[in-house]
Amino acid sequence: MIKFFNKHISIFSFTIILIFFSPLFYYSYEYILNIWAYSDAFVNYSHGFIRRGLLGEIIINIHKFTNLQILHIHSSIFLFITILNIILYINLLKKISNDRLVYFFLIFNPAIILFPLYDTGGYLRKELFAITSMLLHTTACSKFHNNEISLNYYTKFLLFFKIPLITILTLNHGIQFFLIPFHFFLSLNIYNSKFNILKIKDYFRKENLYLSAYLLTLIPLFYFILNPVELNQLKLIYNNVVNYDKNILWSPIYFLSVPLKIAIVAETKNMFQSLNAIKTYFVIICFSILPIFLFFNFYIKKNSIEVKNYYFIFLAILPICLMFFIGRDWGRWINLITFTILLFFLQFKVKKNFSFRFFRKNKNIYYLFFKTILFICLVYYLIFMMVPHCCNNTNYHMGGLFENLKMAYQMFFGDFENHLDNTFRKN
């Protein structure tokens, strides 16, 4: 039985995660789980080409063509993307599945693939598409570093799929702009694995010519800067979309008209003046990110993985960190940062039959004590903690796997329908 489990661990992992998500998928067809994200999804091009309008345009046109219910179209799109992300994520984790401790930490880490499950406010968000793009690119880079595809094949992937995809996703949500450096540095590792940021001649190597294609991804940014959305335009769009669903709110659509400078001042004041927010998200960042660095630095030390241009990690997450000053959804930014760090490591080739061996024998009693405390903290994090998607009134010690199991019990033996009616907006 154990051998069978070890052989098919990816299938078991996918099944378990899918079971976890199944209630969320099911109730997303009956309830509006996140009214802000739901309303934001229906920004469209009915009264002009504006930012964030792509998804709404797609949903409305599918509705016109099929006459399917708007909510069901919206839920189906996110269901498909979520399942695709789970498959891609587990496939990338296969290379470290021999190390059970790290593997299960990364599977159940509430800041990564399970983030939208533990806090449904993080579900149905448009960055889910950006995460799909990150997973697809990491998969391609992993295949290159493992000599499964050639440089010529990767170049075609970059020019004819990756660059167009990134450009399209910038039409869906501006958050994609902050993730372009992640993709750029993944590509730079392909074309110039020995790149030295301090050597001027490294910037002018002919291999770097393909990287200039990333300039195309900035075209939507310049267009939207030169053509800012107008309030009257948004009012017309809102009056149009409420004909499809009266539950759609005006506030998320109106938010597109708020100048960036005003948003930065308001969001910074809201979050950085809250001691509770700073404490909560600082603890979450430590639990979410530091163990990943710990584990992979150990792999590097043991020559189990060869990481090229390590400092690219910090250059890739730096733009995402700016989001903490623009939006109060700090949990969402932590989710993206954690994905960025982990996927950077997972692009590289990992030697087979390696193991972290967390509790390997060591005569130093203090070192063993430290590892025991660390192990207890990690288990507590995986079972009892969650990553709240937002804001300054959250408590990091509430939620997690334990609370979700309690909710599952209520589904079968309690008055769960009443709980849903009081929690979500019935369609």
C-alpha positions as CSV (number, residue, x, y, z in Angstrom):
1,M,0.0,0.0,0.0
2,I,2.8,2.4,0.9
3,K,4.7,1.6,-2.3
4,F,1.5,2.2,-4.3
5,F,1.0,5.5,-2.6
6,N,4.6,6.6,-3.2
7,K,4.3,5.7,-6.9
8,H,1.1,7.7,-7.4
9,I,1.6,10.4,-4.8
10,S,0.8,13.1,-7.4
11,I,-2.5,11.6,-8.2
12,F,-3.4,11.2,-4.5
13,S,-2.3,14.9,-3.9
14,F,-4.5,16.1,-6.7
15,T,-7.5,14.1,-5.5
16,I,-7.1,15.4,-1.9
17,I,-6.9,19.0,-3.0
18,L,-9.8,18.6,-5.4
19,I,-11.9,17.1,-2.6
20,F,-11.0,20.1,-0.5
21,F,-12.0,22.5,-3.2
22,S,-15.2,20.7,-4.2
23,P,-17.5,22.4,-1.7
24,L,-16.2,25.8,-2.8
25,F,-16.7,24.9,-6.5
26,Y,-20.2,23.6,-5.8
27,Y,-21.4,26.6,-3.7
28,S,-19.9,29.1,-6.2
29,Y,-22.7,28.0,-8.6
30,E,-25.4,28.7,-5.9
31,Y,-24.0,31.8,-4.1
32,I,-22.0,34.9,-4.9
33,L,-19.0,34.0,-2.7
34,N,-17.2,37.3,-3.2
35,I,-19.5,40.2,-4.3
36,W,-16.6,42.6,-4.8
37,A,-14.6,40.3,-7.0
38,Y,-17.8,39.2,-8.8
39,S,-18.8,42.8,-9.6
40,D,-15.3,43.6,-10.7
41,A,-15.4,40.7,-13.1
42,F,-18.1,42.4,-15.2
43,V,-16.1,45.5,-16.2
44,N,-16.3,45.3,-20.0
45,Y,-15.8,47.1,-23.3
46,S,-19.5,48.0,-23.9
47,H,-18.7,51.7,-23.7
48,G,-15.0,51.8,-24.6
49,F,-11.7,50.0,-24.4
50,I,-10.7,50.2,-20.7
51,R,-8.5,48.4,-18.3
52,R,-9.8,45.2,-16.5
53,G,-12.5,44.8,-19.2
54,L,-11.4,41.6,-20.9
55,L,-13.0,39.0,-18.5
56,G,-16.3,40.9,-18.4
57,E,-16.4,41.1,-22.2
58,I,-15.8,37.3,-22.5
59,I,-18.5,36.4,-19.9
60,I,-21.1,38.7,-21.4
61,N,-20.4,37.4,-25.0
62,I,-20.6,33.8,-23.8
63,H,-23.9,34.6,-22.1
64,K,-25.3,36.2,-25.3
65,F,-24.2,33.2,-27.4
66,T,-25.4,30.4,-25.0
67,N,-28.0,32.2,-22.8
68,L,-26.4,30.5,-19.8
69,Q,-26.8,32.1,-16.4
70,I,-24.1,34.8,-15.8
71,L,-23.1,33.4,-12.4
72,H,-22.6,29.9,-13.9
73,I,-20.4,31.2,-16.7
74,H,-18.3,33.1,-14.2
75,S,-18.0,30.1,-11.8
76,S,-17.2,27.7,-14.6
77,I,-14.3,29.9,-15.8
78,F,-12.7,30.1,-12.4
79,L,-13.4,26.4,-11.7
80,F,-11.5,25.5,-14.9
81,I,-8.6,27.8,-14.1
82,T,-8.3,26.6,-10.5
83,I,-8.2,23.0,-11.5
84,L,-5.6,23.8,-14.2
85,N,-3.5,25.5,-11.6
86,I,-3.7,22.6,-9.2
87,I,-2.5,20.2,-12.0
88,L,0.4,22.4,-13.0
89,Y,1.4,23.0,-9.4
90,I,1.4,19.3,-8.4
91,N,3.3,18.4,-11.6
92,L,6.0,20.9,-10.7
93,L,6.2,19.5,-7.1
94,K,6.8,16.0,-8.4
95,K,10.5,16.6,-8.6
96,I,10.7,17.0,-4.8
97,S,8.1,14.4,-3.9
98,N,10.8,12.1,-2.4
99,D,11.1,14.6,0.4
100,R,7.8,14.2,2.2
101,L,8.3,16.9,4.7
102,V,8.9,19.6,2.2
103,Y,6.4,18.2,-0.3
104,F,3.5,18.2,2.1
105,F,4.5,21.6,3.5
106,L,4.2,23.1,0.0
107,I,1.0,21.2,-0.7
108,F,-0.8,22.4,2.4
109,N,0.9,25.8,2.8
110,P,-2.1,28.2,3.1
111,A,-0.2,30.9,1.3
112,I,0.1,28.9,-2.0
113,I,-2.4,26.7,-3.8
114,L,-4.9,26.5,-0.9
115,F,-4.9,30.2,-0.4
116,P,-8.4,30.8,-2.0
117,L,-9.8,27.9,-0.1
118,Y,-9.0,29.0,3.4
119,D,-10.3,32.5,2.7
120,T,-13.0,32.5,0.1
121,G,-12.4,36.3,-0.3
122,G,-9.3,35.3,-2.2
123,Y,-11.2,33.1,-4.6
124,L,-12.6,34.4,-7.9
125,R,-9.9,37.0,-8.1
126,K,-8.4,37.9,-11.5
127,E,-4.8,37.2,-10.4
128,L,-5.7,33.5,-10.6
129,F,-5.1,33.9,-14.4
130,A,-1.7,35.5,-13.8
131,I,-0.8,32.5,-11.5
132,T,-1.7,30.2,-14.4
133,S,0.7,32.1,-16.6
134,M,3.4,31.8,-13.9
135,L,2.9,28.1,-13.6
136,L,3.0,27.5,-17.4
137,H,6.2,29.5,-17.8
138,T,7.9,27.7,-14.9
139,T,6.9,24.4,-16.4
140,A,8.5,25.3,-19.7
141,C,11.7,26.5,-18.0
142,S,11.8,23.3,-15.9
143,K,11.6,21.3,-19.1
144,F,14.5,23.3,-20.6
145,H,16.7,23.0,-17.5
146,N,16.0,19.2,-17.5
147,N,17.0,19.0,-21.2
148,E,13.5,18.0,-22.2
149,I,13.1,20.9,-24.7
150,S,15.6,22.8,-26.8
151,L,16.5,26.5,-26.7
152,N,14.9,26.9,-30.1
153,Y,11.6,25.4,-28.8
154,Y,11.6,27.6,-25.7
155,T,12.2,30.7,-27.9
156,K,9.1,29.8,-30.0
157,F,7.2,29.3,-26.7
158,L,8.3,32.7,-25.5
159,L,7.6,34.7,-28.7
160,F,4.4,33.0,-29.9
161,F,2.7,32.0,-26.6
162,K,4.2,33.6,-23.5
163,I,4.6,37.2,-24.6
164,P,1.1,37.3,-26.2
165,L,-0.4,35.7,-23.1
166,I,1.2,38.2,-20.7
167,T,0.0,41.0,-22.9
168,I,-3.5,39.7,-23.0
169,L,-3.6,39.2,-19.2
170,T,-2.6,42.8,-18.7
171,L,-6.0,43.7,-20.2
172,N,-7.6,41.5,-17.5
173,H,-6.0,43.1,-14.5
174,G,-3.2,45.6,-13.9
175,I,-1.6,43.2,-11.4
176,Q,0.0,41.4,-14.3
177,F,2.3,44.4,-14.8
178,F,3.9,43.7,-11.4
179,L,4.6,40.0,-12.4
180,I,6.4,40.8,-15.7
181,P,9.8,40.9,-14.0
182,F,9.2,37.3,-12.7
183,H,8.7,36.1,-16.3
184,F,11.6,38.3,-17.6
185,F,14.1,36.8,-15.1
186,L,13.0,33.3,-15.8
187,S,13.7,33.9,-19.5
188,L,17.0,35.6,-18.6
189,N,18.1,32.5,-16.8
190,I,17.4,30.5,-20.0
191,Y,19.4,32.8,-22.3
192,N,22.1,33.9,-20.0
193,S,22.5,31.7,-16.9
194,K,25.8,33.4,-16.0
195,F,24.4,36.9,-16.2
196,N,26.2,39.4,-14.0
197,I,24.3,42.5,-13.2
198,L,27.5,44.4,-12.6
199,K,29.1,43.6,-16.0
200,I,27.9,46.0,-18.7
201,K,28.8,43.6,-21.5
202,D,26.3,41.0,-20.3
203,Y,23.5,43.4,-21.2
204,F,24.5,43.4,-24.9
205,R,24.9,39.7,-25.6
206,K,23.1,38.6,-28.7
207,E,21.2,36.0,-26.7
208,N,19.5,38.8,-24.9
209,L,17.8,40.0,-28.0
210,Y,14.8,37.8,-27.5
211,L,14.2,39.4,-24.2
212,S,13.4,42.7,-25.9
213,A,10.0,41.0,-26.8
214,Y,9.0,41.8,-23.2
215,L,8.6,45.4,-24.3
216,L,5.5,44.4,-26.1
217,T,3.9,43.5,-22.8
218,L,4.1,47.2,-21.8
219,I,1.9,48.4,-24.6
220,P,-1.4,48.1,-22.7
221,L,0.2,50.0,-19.8
222,F,1.1,53.0,-21.9
223,Y,-2.3,52.9,-23.6
224,F,-4.2,53.0,-20.4
225,I,-2.0,55.8,-19.0
226,L,-2.7,57.9,-22.1
227,N,-6.4,57.0,-22.1
228,P,-7.6,57.1,-18.5
229,V,-11.0,55.8,-17.8
230,E,-13.8,58.4,-17.2
231,L,-16.4,58.2,-14.5
232,N,-19.3,58.7,-17.0
233,Q,-17.9,55.8,-19.0
234,L,-18.0,53.6,-15.9
235,K,-21.6,54.6,-15.1
236,L,-22.7,53.5,-18.5
237,I,-20.9,50.2,-18.1
238,Y,-22.5,49.7,-14.7
239,N,-26.0,50.5,-16.0
240,N,-25.3,47.9,-18.7
241,V,-24.1,45.1,-16.5
242,V,-26.9,45.3,-13.9
243,N,-29.2,44.2,-16.6
244,Y,-27.5,40.9,-16.5
245,D,-27.4,40.6,-12.7
246,K,-28.9,43.0,-10.3
247,N,-26.5,41.9,-7.5
248,I,-23.5,43.6,-9.2
249,L,-22.2,46.5,-7.1
250,W,-21.2,49.9,-8.2
251,S,-18.2,50.4,-5.9
252,P,-15.8,47.9,-7.5
253,I,-16.5,49.5,-10.9
254,Y,-16.2,53.0,-9.6
255,F,-12.8,52.1,-8.0
256,L,-11.3,52.1,-11.5
257,S,-11.8,55.9,-11.7
258,V,-9.9,56.6,-8.4
259,P,-6.5,58.2,-9.3
260,L,-3.4,56.1,-8.3
261,K,-2.0,58.8,-6.0
262,I,-5.3,58.9,-4.0
263,A,-5.5,55.1,-3.8
264,I,-1.9,54.9,-2.5
265,V,-2.5,57.5,0.2
266,A,-5.8,55.9,1.4
267,E,-4.5,52.3,1.3
268,T,-1.2,53.1,3.0
269,K,-3.0,55.0,5.8
270,N,-5.5,52.2,6.2
271,M,-3.0,49.4,6.6
272,F,0.3,50.8,7.9
273,Q,-1.4,52.6,10.8
274,S,-2.9,49.4,12.0
275,L,-0.6,47.5,14.4
276,N,-2.9,44.5,14.1
277,A,-2.4,44.3,10.3
278,I,1.4,44.7,10.5
279,K,1.6,42.1,13.2
280,T,-0.7,39.6,11.5
281,Y,0.9,39.8,8.0
282,F,4.4,39.9,9.3
283,V,3.9,36.6,11.1
284,I,2.2,35.1,8.0
285,I,5.1,36.2,5.8
286,C,7.6,34.5,8.2
287,F,5.6,31.2,8.2
288,S,4.9,31.3,4.5
289,I,8.2,32.2,3.0
290,L,11.1,31.6,5.4
291,P,10.7,27.8,5.4
292,I,10.9,27.7,1.6
293,F,14.2,29.5,1.7
294,L,15.3,27.2,4.5
295,F,14.5,24.0,2.6
296,F,15.9,25.1,-0.8
297,N,19.0,26.6,0.7
298,F,19.6,23.2,2.3
299,Y,19.2,21.6,-1.2
300,I,21.7,24.1,-2.6
301,K,24.2,23.3,0.2
302,K,23.9,19.6,-0.5
303,N,24.2,20.1,-4.3
304,S,20.8,18.6,-4.8
305,I,19.7,21.6,-6.9
306,E,21.7,24.1,-8.9
307,V,20.1,27.5,-8.7
308,K,21.4,30.1,-11.2
309,N,21.3,33.8,-10.4
310,Y,19.9,33.5,-7.0
311,Y,19.4,37.2,-6.5
312,F,16.9,37.2,-9.3
313,I,14.3,36.1,-6.7
314,F,14.5,39.4,-4.9
315,L,14.4,41.5,-8.1
316,A,11.3,39.5,-9.1
317,I,9.4,40.1,-5.9
318,L,10.4,43.7,-5.5
319,P,7.6,45.1,-7.8
320,I,5.0,42.9,-6.1
321,C,6.0,44.4,-2.8
322,L,4.9,47.8,-4.2
323,M,1.3,46.4,-4.1
324,F,1.4,46.6,-0.3
325,F,1.2,50.4,-0.8
326,I,-1.5,50.3,-3.5
327,G,-4.0,47.8,-2.2
328,R,-5.1,46.6,1.3
329,D,-5.4,43.0,0.1
330,W,-2.1,42.1,1.7
331,G,-2.9,38.3,1.8
332,R,-3.2,38.3,-2.0
333,W,0.2,40.0,-2.4
334,I,1.7,37.4,0.0
335,N,0.2,34.7,-2.1
336,L,1.8,36.1,-5.2
337,I,5.2,36.6,-3.5
338,T,5.2,33.1,-2.1
339,F,4.4,31.7,-5.6
340,T,7.1,33.8,-7.1
341,I,9.8,32.6,-4.7
342,L,8.8,28.9,-4.9
343,L,8.4,28.8,-8.7
344,F,11.8,30.4,-9.1
345,F,13.4,27.4,-7.3
346,L,11.2,24.9,-9.0
347,Q,12.3,25.9,-12.5
348,F,15.7,24.2,-11.9
349,K,16.7,20.6,-12.1
350,V,16.6,18.6,-8.8
351,K,18.7,15.5,-8.3
352,K,16.7,12.3,-7.6
353,N,16.7,10.4,-4.3
354,F,17.5,13.4,-2.2
355,S,16.0,14.1,1.2
356,F,15.9,17.0,3.7
357,R,16.0,14.6,6.6
358,F,14.8,17.1,9.1
359,F,15.4,14.9,12.1
360,R,18.7,13.4,11.0
361,K,21.0,12.4,13.9
362,N,22.9,15.2,15.4
363,K,24.8,15.2,18.7
364,N,24.1,18.9,19.3
365,I,21.1,18.9,21.7
366,Y,20.5,22.7,21.1
367,Y,20.3,22.1,17.3
368,L,17.9,19.3,17.8
369,F,15.8,21.4,20.2
370,F,15.6,24.2,17.6
371,K,14.5,21.9,14.8
372,T,11.8,20.4,17.1
373,I,10.4,23.8,17.9
374,L,10.5,24.7,14.2
375,F,8.7,21.5,13.3
376,I,6.0,22.2,15.8
377,C,5.5,25.7,14.5
378,L,5.3,24.5,10.9
379,V,2.7,21.9,11.9
380,Y,0.7,24.5,13.8
381,Y,0.9,26.8,10.7
382,L,-0.4,24.2,8.4
383,I,-3.3,23.1,10.6
384,F,-4.5,26.1,12.5
385,M,-3.5,29.2,10.5
386,M,-4.7,30.8,7.3
387,V,-3.7,33.8,5.1
388,P,-6.5,36.3,5.2
389,H,-6.9,38.0,1.8
390,C,-7.5,41.4,3.3
391,C,-7.5,43.8,5.5
392,N,-6.5,45.4,8.9
393,N,-9.1,43.6,11.1
394,T,-7.9,40.0,10.7
395,N,-6.3,37.5,13.1
396,Y,-3.6,35.2,11.7
397,H,-4.3,32.4,14.2
398,M,-7.9,31.9,13.1
399,G,-8.9,29.5,10.3
400,G,-6.8,27.0,8.4
401,L,-7.2,23.3,7.8
402,F,-8.8,22.8,11.3
403,E,-11.6,25.3,10.6
404,N,-12.3,23.9,7.2
405,L,-12.7,20.4,8.6
406,K,-15.1,21.8,11.2
407,M,-17.0,23.5,8.3
408,A,-17.1,20.2,6.4
409,Y,-18.6,18.6,9.5
410,Q,-21.3,21.3,9.5
411,M,-22.1,20.6,5.9
412,F,-23.1,17.0,6.7
413,F,-24.4,17.2,10.2
414,G,-25.3,20.9,11.0
415,D,-27.4,23.8,9.7
416,F,-24.9,24.7,7.0
417,E,-27.5,26.2,4.6
418,N,-28.3,28.8,7.2
419,H,-24.6,29.5,7.6
420,L,-24.2,30.0,3.8
421,D,-27.3,32.3,3.7
422,N,-25.8,34.5,6.4
423,T,-22.3,34.5,4.9
424,F,-22.8,34.8,1.1
425,R,-25.2,36.5,-1.2
426,K,-27.8,34.1,-2.7
427,N,-28.0,34.5,-6.5
